[in-house]
Amino acid sequence: MEIKSALYILIPLVGALILDFAYRLYRRRTRFRGLPKPPHSFLWGHLKLMGEIASQYPPNCHPQIYITTIARKYDLKGIWYLDLWPIADPQVILTEPELMDAVQVSRVYNQHRISDEMMQNMIGKDVVATANGPVWKKLHNAMAPAFLPSHIRTLTGVMADETVIFRDTLRKFARTGQTFSLEKEVSKLLFDIVGQLVFNSSLHAQTQGSQTHRDLKEIIRLVSQQLSMNPLDKLAVTLKKNAVRKRVDASITAKVRERLAALRSDNIVPSRKDPLSILDLMLRETVLQDGSGKGANARELPQDELERLVTNVKGLLVGAMGTTADTLCYIFMLLSKHPEVVQKMCEEHDRVFGKDFETTLENLKDSPIKLNELEYTNSVIKEAMRLFPVGFGVKEAPQGATLSYEGREYPIDDGLVIIPSWHTMHFDARYFPEPSAYRPERFLGDGVPRGWFRSFSRGPRGCLGQDLAMEDMRVFLLLTVRDFDFKCAGLQPNPKPKAPYMNLDTVFGDIVFQELALEAKPRGGMMMTVKERNAS
C-alpha cells in the first residue's frame, strides 16, 4: 500500500514536470518564428548546430569565433538570433556598427546580469565593468580621473622602467634559447604597471614574484574548470577557488586599510585633479566624511564599501594583466611573420625618439607626449586588435525595446542577451577588405571610420582603461621591437583553413583560435623564443 501511495504522488508530479518542460520548450522555440537565424530545430533549437560548429575548432574557443563562423556560413547580416535554451539564455547578435551604436551610444543599455554573475563568481560583485545604475556611476566617477590621458602620461616613466626590467628577462631567454610563455611574462610587467596606478607602488611581480599575481591567475584558471559537468569536480574546484580568493582579499584589504590610515594620519584629502592612485580616489569620500576625526573618532569604512573597493582593485589588476597582455601576444605573433611591418615600425621609432636605446629612453621620459607621433605603431596595435579582439560586452534591454533594421522592427527584450559581435564585423569585407590579411596601413589617417573599430567597445560603457592600454603597448613596442626578434614555438600550420572567415591558421596553426577565459586569450599562453639583435 505504501508503494502504491508513493506512486499516486510521484506519477502526477512527474507528469506535471513533463508538461511544464513541454510548455516551456514550445514557448521558447516558437518565439523565434519569423526572425532571422541559422537553421533551427524545434527539439534542439541551435544547440546541435553550436555543437557541430564547435567540433571543427580546438576545444574551449571563445564564443565570438562560433558567432562569426555561423554568420559567414549562413550569410547572416545585421541582426539575427540564437536559441540555446535550456543550456544558455537566448541571444540576439548585432554585427553592424549602426546597430551596435543603438545599444551602446544612442541608448546606453545596462550590462547584462550574466556579466555581473560571471565577475561575482570570479572576484566579487559590483565590478565597475559590469555594474549598473548608481553603483556604476559612483565607481566610474571615482576612478575616471586616474584614467585621463593627462594622468596616464605621468606614468610613462613607470611604464618605461618596468619595460627595462622586462628587457632583462628577454635577454635571459635569448641567452638560454628557452621557450617561454609570452602571456605569462607580459602579465607580470602589466601587473606591476597597474599596481603603480592603483596603489602608487610597485607590486614587484617581475623582480621578486607576487603571490597576488599568481593567485589572480589561479582564480581565472579555476573559474574555467568550474564549467565541468562532474558535480564532485565542480565542488572541489569551487572550494579551492574560494580559498585562493580569500587569500587575495586579505592581502588587498590590508593595503586598503594601511593607505586609509596613512591618509588620516597625514590629513591628506586625495585630489581628483592630481590623484596619486586609484585607491586614493576610491577612499576620497571616506576621508572627506571623516572631517577632523582621527584614531577612535575616525569613521569606519563600512564593510560593503570595503568589499566593493577590494573587488574593484582585483578587477583592475585582472583586466590589465589579461586583456593588454593578450593583445601584445598577438602583436608579436603577427610581427614574427611580417618583417616588413617591423622594419616600418623601427624606422618610425628611430625618427621620433632617436636611433639608440639610451636616447630613446631619455626622450621618452622627458617628452612622453611624443608617443602620439607614433602613428604607424598605433596602426600596428589596432590591426592586431581588429583580428584578435579580447571579447565582447553583453547588454540587456528594457521591456518592449526593439531595433530597426532595413525597415523592420526586431525585438531585443524579454530576457535576450544582446551581443554586439565586433569580431564578426572586423572580418566583414564590407568594412575591412581582405579581412584575414594583416595590414596596419588600413588604420593610417582616416582609413577606418571610428565606429568600425570597436575592440574597446564604445559609448559611456566603453573600456575605462583604453588610453592606459594603448600607452602601455606603445611604450612596450618602442622599447623592444628594435632589439628583439620573437618566434612562435612549436607552430603546426593547418593544411587548409578551419574557419570560413580567415586563413591565418594556415600560417600559425590553432593558436589563432582564442581560448575562453575571463576574455578571449592566447591559446596555450603564446609560447615563444626570442633572439637579441646585434648581440655580441
C-alpha angles and dihedrals in degrees: 000000000000091000091050091049091051091049091050087057098037100048096056090044093052089044091052091050092050091049091048091050092047091050093049091045090053093048094046095048098042094051088075095057112127093010124117111261143131118273107310131209121205090215100039104022103199096324094100091046092051090050091052092049093047091051092065092060136058115277124282099017119174110263092241087074092056093046093052091046092052092046092052096041095051098030093241114171138180105355130006141150141244122202108203100156129172095018096049141001117277113265139212113204122210117196106167126076098235091055092047090050089053091065100030107034114013089040119015105214122194123268107261117260092240089068092057091044090054093048091044090055090050108038110347144283130302100032109174091238094058106023122104140204123005093350092057093044092051094048094043094048091049095050102034098086090060091057097050113119090240091059095040089056089062087062095056091097090054091050090050094048093049091048090052087057088049090053088060089054090051091051090055092052090046092053094049097037087225120165111236141175108258090194092056095047096044091048089061091052093050092043089058093047094050089044087063091050093048102036104014088237136084120259091207096223090147099047107028104013123248125237089201091055091050092046095051091049089050092051091054090050093048093049088058090051090053087074088078114124091217106097093206092052090046091052093048092049092047092052092049092047092050091051092052091046091051089056092050092048092052092051095049093041089056090053091049094051092045092053094045090052091050093050091050094045093052095038091238120163107195113240121232090204096052108018121184093205145347088251090059091051092051091049093046096093092050092051092048090053091051092071107182094333117129136171111354090002094057118109114258115238102243114244094239091051091047092051092048091049093049091047092053093048087055090047092054093048094046093046095050098045090046115041100032092044090051092054093048089052092055092044091058092042089056094042090054088070098035110063090162089064091048090051094052091048092049091051090052091050091049091050097047104033107019134266102270130061098241093052090046092051093048094048091046093055094041096045111019089163087075087077086079088068092064094095096154092047088053088052092051089055096045094047090054090048090050091055095040112028112180093235139284139278120238126222138196126210131213121256113290096019118147138177124224117225127166093342098313133099117230125196117242099168136075098078098317116150106227110217118189096199105198089166086069092047092047089060094046112110090212087071103024115028112217088013095187092058121096103231115155089180090076089073096053116113114339095332094124120043113231095248094055096064108062107155089124091042117233143253129036090322093053118124109300091206100048095112090049091049093050092048091049092051095045091052092046094050093044092055099042117029096071094052107034136052117204126204127188111241123230097004114185106185115206115243090228133011118276092198126064092215103053144016102207090115089069085067104032105019125220095336088087090069103085120225124235114246125124083319138000099293135183112278111250094000094286101276113216146171121211137204127198114231118232091006113167 
